[in-house]
């Protein structure tokens, strides 16, 4: 499965096929680009993003000498 993005307006359509026309701007099916979704579950991805943001904040605190949040 994946997402289809309209090149004209950026509308995102979830599904195996692009819509016949864009519901937002009326662009034809050929104006959609397909982006496959990776195999990770969204909650796993959220955990990875959280860990990355936390490590970036810690690195910033080390450079500035600010105490950690929380």
N, C-alpha and C positions, 0 to 999 in steps of 0.2 A: 504494500500500500504506500501511498505517498500524497504529496500535495501538488496542485497545479496552480501556477501564478500567472495572472493576466499581465502581459507585457505593457498593456496600455495604462491600466489603473492600479495594478498591484493586488487586485482581488485574489484571495486564496480560496481554492476549492479542494476539499478532501475527497478522495475517491480514486478508483482505478482508471477512470477516463475523464478528460476535460469536459466541461459542459459545452453544449452546442454553441451557445453564445454566452458572453459574460453577463451575469445578472446586474452588474453595476454600470457598465459602460456600453454593452452591446457588441463588444469585439468578438470576432469569430473564433471558433475552436483552435484554429491554427496559431493564434496569438498567445496561447498558453504554453508555458514551459513546465516540465515535470521535474519535481524534486523528490527522490525517494526518501523515505524515513529510515533512519538506522534501526538496528535491532534492540537498542537499549529501551528499557521501560522509562517513561517520563520521570518517575520518582527516583530512579537510579541517576538520571541525568541531573536532576535537581540537587541530589546529594553531592555530585561531583562539582557542580557550579558553586554550591555553598562552601565546600572545602577549599576550592580555589580562591574564592573571595576572602575567606577567613585567612588563608596563608598570605594573600596580598596585603590585607590589613595589618597582619602581624609584622610583615616586612617593612611596611610604611611606618609603623609604630617604632620599630627598632631604629629607623633612620632619623625620625623626628624626636624620639625620646618620649612620645606620648604614652600614657598608660593604656592598656587594652580596654575595649568597651566591655560592659557586662559585669 
